Amino acid sequence: MRMYDIILKKRGGGELSEEEIRFFVQGYTEGEIPDYQVSALMMAIFFQKMTERETLALTMAMARSGDMLDLSGIHGIKVDKHSTGGVGDKTSLALGPMTAACGIPVAKMSGRGLGHTGGTIDKLESFPGFSTALTTERFIENVNRIGIAIMGQTADLAPADKKLYALRDVTATVDNMSLIASSIMSKKLAAGADAIVLDVKTGSGAFMKSEADARALAEEMVKIGRNAGRRMTAVISDMDQPLGYAIGNALEVKEAIDTLQGRGPKDFVELCLVLGSRMLMAGGKAEQEGEARAMLQKVIADGSALKKLAELVEAQGGDPRAVYDPRQLPQAPIQLPVTADAEGYVHHIDCQEAGVCSLMLGGGRETKNSCIDPAVGLVLHKKAGDSVKAGETLAVIHAAGWEQAEAAGEHFRAACHIEKDPPMSRPFIVDIL
């Protein structure tokens, strides 16, 4: 088998066989096939697209290029949740304890963030002492003992995807639905879950800006998962403004704690209930959505979801007292209100630019080596559709210094669009596949 022939076949619109896809993925991962040949193939795929069979074969080849996590030692049906990301997306921090408290084993592998705010791991490290550096044995033991564990991604999980994505990033071949979907799903399949619930975002703060693109990606990932023998659900949710009110690592942890105490923002609570219901149904704990929602609401009301978060923090070396007293989380020394210049209604908050505010303050990473300040960020006081008077607070900036606070404040004010008439409302949960 020659790489030249595979490139030629795909360039001409042919369908690659499973063996041909496995050949190039393995050869590239092991350094036997050069960048320039794989670049040519990626460009051919970009223009000629991939069939459903090709997409599954590519996903499985990438998943099997490294470790395949064996979760068979964990009792029960393992349900994973994946979000395509967004601003203020702290869902795992509340949803994990909620579903674990309902009896769904939560064995989650998460990463660090590169962008506006940290990833799930960065946020959890706001708890003093918290560590996600677990061995696989400890990871499984913790899930069996307390029902939940979150560990950092290993270097050996789908290494082919990491290498291929880096190449696509510099050859303008990222934007292909099959390649995007197989990249995400290869890591999910390698992580060993029996069922996967996807939260696919759409809007100004999402990877997929349009609803049509978000739907296409969701459909592609659901097909891959089902063809690989997994139970799959995809929820398409709005990310045209930040999720909840908090943006920034410790601030988002506090909002997740508020949610587990029954005081969460309406949109964030609804997302947790929708995703959590699908997880409970996939895990066999409930047959109907209404039954599942009632179970999730009960573990918030009786305090068992909050207790589960404390157990997670303690089991991974953190101080659980901060769960019950969030004042022990990192706090920024400066809090600067950003006020409205005009009266009217908040029409739109540019989600991307709101995230940039957090990055300007040090709450995110511009490079892999950037250090995150867990205390900084911003807390919104107004969201789209809210009325506002001149001089009223739109958001409060949490910063380490006055210069950063003022710069971020001006940036946010420009990202917050106020108009005379109220905006048209848009659905928060767009669809469920």
N, C-alpha and C positions, 0 to 999 in steps of 0.2 A: 504494500500500500504506500502511495506517495502523496505527500502534501500537495504537490503541484496538481495532481489529478482531482483532489478534493476541491481545491480552489476553482479549477476550471469547471467542474460539475456544478458548483453552486453559482458561479458567475453566469452560467447558462440557464439558471432557473431550475436545476434538478433538485430532487429531494435526497439529502444525505442519509445514509443508513446509520443505524445505531453503532455499528462497528467503526464506520468512518468518523463519527463524532467522538466516540471513545478514544480512537487513535489520536486525533489532533489534541484533545483535552489532556490526555495522559502525556503525550510527547511534549506539549508546551509546558505543562506543569513541571516536568522533569528536566527541562532545558534542552531537549533534543530538537525541538522545532523552533526556528528563530522568530523574533518579533515581526520581521517584515512579511513573512508568509501568513502569520496569524492576522496581522493587520489587513492584508489583502482579503482574507476570508471574512473577517468582520465587516468589511465594506461590502463584500458580495452579499452577505446576509442582510445588511442594512437595506440594500436596494431590492433584493429578491424575496425578502421575508423568510419566515420559517413555518413549516406545517406544524400541526398539533403534535404529531409523532416526533418530529425533529426537536421541538421545544422540550418535550418530556425527556428525550434522550440526552439533550444537552444539560438539563437540570440534574438528572441522575448521575451523569458523568462527573459534573462538578461536585455534587454532594459526596460522591464516592472517591474523590481525589485526595481526601484526607481522612480524619477520624469520623466515624459514624457513631454518635453517642448512643449507647445502649441503656435505655431506661427501663428495661424489663424488670429490674430489681425494685422498681417503685410500684406499690400497690395501687390498683385502680387505673382508670383511663386518663392518660396524660393529655391535657389540653393546653396548647400554647396560644398566645395572642401576639400578633405583630401589627405595628402601626407604621405607615409610610412616613410618619414624622410631621412635625409642625411646631408652632410657637405656643408655649405653655402646655405642651402635651406631657402631663405627669400621670397618665392613666394607670400605668403599671403599679405605681406607688399605692393607689387605693384599690384598684381592681384585683391585684394579686391577693392581698389579705381578705378581701370580700369573698372571692371564689374559694380560697383555701378554707375559710371559716364555714363554708357551705359543704365542704367535703371533697372538693376537686383538688387533686394534687397539683401544685404549681411548681414545676421544675423549669425555671426560666434562665436562659442564657442571654445576657445583655451586653451592650457595648458602651463605650464612651462617645460623647458627642464631638463632632467637628462642625462648628457653626454657631448659631445664635446662643444656645444654652447647652449645658452638658447633657449627656445621655442619662439613662436610668442609673447607671453605676455612679456617675458624678453626683447625681442628686442624692442617692443613698449615702454617699460618703460625707454628706452634710452632718450625719450622725457621727459624733466623735468615736473613732475606733472602728467603724464599720469596714469590713473587708469582703470583697467578692473573690478573693484568691483562694478558692476551694479546690481540693482534689475531687475527682469524679466520685470517689467513694464517700467522701464527706458530704458532697452535694446530695447524693441519693439517700444517705443516712438522715440528713436534715429533713428532706421531704417526707420520708417515712415517719419521722418522729414528730414534727410539728406541722407538716402539710405544705410547707413552702420553703424554697431556697432560690437565691438568685446569684449566679456566678458569672464571672467575666468570660468573654469568648476566648477559646483557645486558639493558638496560632495555627493549629492543624485542622481547623474546621473549614471545609471547602476552600483549600488554598488555591485551587484553579480559578475560583470566582474572583478572589482578590487580585490575582495576576492578570486575568482577562479584563477586569474592570479598570485597572490602572492603564492598560493598553487602550481600551475603548475611550477613556477619558482624554487621551492625547491624540486620538485619531478621528474625533468627531463621529463616533459610532455608538454613543451612549443611548441616543434617542430611538431605540427600536423596541417595540412592546415585548417581543419574545425574549430579547436579551435582558431587558429590565426585569421581567417576571421570573425568568430562570435564575437570575442573580439573587433575587430575594428568596425564592423558594428553595434554592440549593442549600442555603444556610438553615432554613426552617426544617427541611427534610433531614439534614445531617444532625440536627439537634434532638431528634428522636421522639417527637410528640406523636400521639395517635390521632389527634384532631387539632386543627388550626383555625382560629378565628382571626380574620384580617380586618384591620381598620384602615381603609383607603381614604385618604384626605383629598379634598378638592377645594380650590380657592386660591387667594393671593399668597397664603402662607404655605401652600402645599407643593410637593414635587410635581403633581399633576394639576395644573391650574384650571383646566376646563373639566366640566362634569363628564363630557364624552370620553376624554382621555382617562379619567379616573375609573369610569365604568369599564372601559376596554381593558385596563390593567387588572381590575378586580376579576373580571371574567376569565382572563388569561391565567391568573394565579389559581383560581378555583379549579379550572380544568386540569392544570398541572397536578395539583394536590390530589384531586379525585382519581386521576389516572395513575397516581403513585400509591393509591390505596388508603388515602387519608380522608377523614371526615372534614369537610370544608364549609366555612361560611365567610362571606365578605360583607362588611358594613361600609357603605360610602357615607362619610360624614363631612360636615362643613369646616373648612379652615380658612374662611375669608376674613376672620378676625381671630385673635388669640383665644385659646381654649381656657375657660375660667377667667380669673382676674390676675393671677400671679405669673410672672415671667422671671425666671432666675432660680437657681438650684435650691437653696434653703427656703426661699419664698414659696416655691412649688411644693416642697415637702410639707410646709405648714398648711398649705391649702388642701393637700391630700389628707392630712390629719383632721382638718376641719370637716372634710367630707365624711370621714369615718366616724365623726362625732355628730353627724346629721346636720351640719351647717355648710354644706358645699354649694358652690355656684350651680345654678339651674342647668346650664348646658353640660358642665362636667359630670354632674350627677346622672343626667340622662344618658350620656355616653357610657358611663360605667354600668348602668343598669341594662342598656341594650347589649353591650358586648358581654357583660357577665351572664345575662340570660342565655345567650347563644352558647357560652362556655358550659353552663350547667346542663343545657339540653344536649350538647355534644358529649358531655361526660356521663350522661345517663342519670343525672340527679333530678331532672324535671322533664316532663313531656310537653308542657305548654309554656309559652312565654310568660303568661300571667302568673303561673305557679312559680316560675324561676325568679321573676321580679320580686314576688312576695318574700321568697327565701333571702334574697339579697338585702331587701329593706329590713328584714328581721335581724340579720347579723349586724347591721348598723345600729338599729334601735337598742339591741341588748348589749352592745359593747364588745361582742366577740370578734368583730372585724378589726377594731382598734387593738384589741388584745393580741390578735394574730400578727399585726404589724410589729408590736413590741417584742413578740417571740422571735420574729424574723431578725430584728435588729440585734437582740441579745445573742441569738445563735451564731451570728456572724461577727461577733466581737464589738458591736456598738453598745452605746449606753441607752437602754430602753427608757430611762427616765425622761428623755427628750420627747418621746412619743406623747407622754401625758403632760409635759410642760415644754412646749415649743420655744419658750424664751431661752432655753439652753442651746438651741440651734444657733449657728453663726448669724450675727446681726451687723449690718453696715452702720458706721458711725454717723452718716449723713442721710437725711430724708428730705427731699426737695419736692414740694408740690408743683405740678405743671397745671397752669390754669387756662381756661378758655378765653379767647380774645373776643368771641362773639356769642350771641344768644341764638338758640335754634335747637336742632337735633343732630346727634352724631350720626352721620350718614354712613361713614365707612372708616375703619381703622386699617390702614395698610399693614397687613399681618407681617409681611417680610420686613418692613421698616421698623415695626415694633420690636421684632427680634434683633434687628441691628442695634437698637438702643442697648439691649442687654450685652451684646458683644462689645460695644463701645465702653461699657462699664467694667468689663473683665469677666462677665458671666459665661462667656463661650470661648471657643478656640478658633483662631485664624489659621494656626498650623498645629500639627500633631504634638509639638513640643510646648505649646502655650500652656501656661498655668491658669487654672480657673479660680476665681474668688467666689466661694460658695454663698457669700452674704449678699452680693449685689444683684440688682435687677430692677424691676418696676412692678407696681401693683396698680391695675386699672381701677378707676372709680366710676367710669362711664363706658358703656359699650354701644354698638350700633343700635339705633332705635331709641336710645335714652335722650330725654330733653336736657338741655344745659343752659345755664345763664352765664353771661360774661363774668369772669372772675372766679367761676366755680372750678373746683379741682377735677381735672380729667384723669390724672394718674399721679402717683407718688414715686419718685426716683429714689432708689436705695443705692448709695454710692460710697466709695472709699475716700473720694476727694471732691471738693467743690467744682473744680474745673471739669472733671468728667461728668458730674451731675448736671451742670448747666448745659454742656454740649448735648448730652443725651436727652435732656428736657426739651431743648429746641428741636431736636430731631423728631421726638415723639409728637410735639405740637404740629409739626409739618405733616406727620403721618395720620393725624386725626382730622378728618374732614367734617366740618359742621356746616349744615345748610338750614334754610328757613323751614322747609317742610319735612315731615318725617319720611324715612326711606321705606321702600317696599320691603316687607319681611320675606325671608327665604327659609326654607326648611333646614333644620339642623341635621337631622338624619335624612339623607337624600334617598337612600335605597338600601335594601338588604338582599343579597344574592345567596 
